[in-house]
């Protein structure tokens, strides 16, 4: 009785293939993550230094046309530094780290804005994310193209064997959390195909940026698996 209730084995001839597609688009939004680090033997003084730089940076960003809602604090920490961190014998100073995020809609202003923010006293650029506000639309396009690619591959493989494909029996989206942005930009970084949340903290000197920031293209990838009936 148990065997009768089990799922019947599908003995139809079938072929399973994967399909992949990439849609390349121009970014229309950039998310920049900046960091401020200050220090002093007096914790209050260290905090005041940090806040002064933040205030100046925010004013600079607003002058560039960025609205206040697009400037958000991301992380704040205060850490004591000792001459021996294991034994904590003598306190050297307090280090205050403040990280904030700026969303920029006018992508053509990114290089000018980064330079001005660094000149205001900001120490680090922790990341530059190139994004698109039409991500869902392009994702669906990429998935449709991936399904088409899978069907073409299955048809060609079946034809070589003198057969043809029928209806799809199973469809799977292999993209998972792999949906993402891949940007080809020059400037900071170790790679020319870096994904979102690129961690960057290098600069040539006070208020200087290394290289030019080129928008280039971002690519949205889709991966599917399809099983077709084989005839």
Secondary structure, 3 states (H helix, E strand, C coil): CHHHHCCCCCCCCEEEEEEEEEEEECCCEEEEEEEEEEEECCHHHHHHHHHHHHHHHHHHHHHCCCCHHHEEEEEEEEEEEECCCCCCCCEEEEEEEEEEEEEECCHHHHHHHHHHHHHCCCCEEEEEEEECCCHHHHHHHHHHHHHHHHHHHHHHHHHHCCCCEEEEEEEEECCHHHCCCCECCCCCCCCCCECCCCCCCCCCCCCCCCCCCCCCCEEEEEEEEEEEEEC
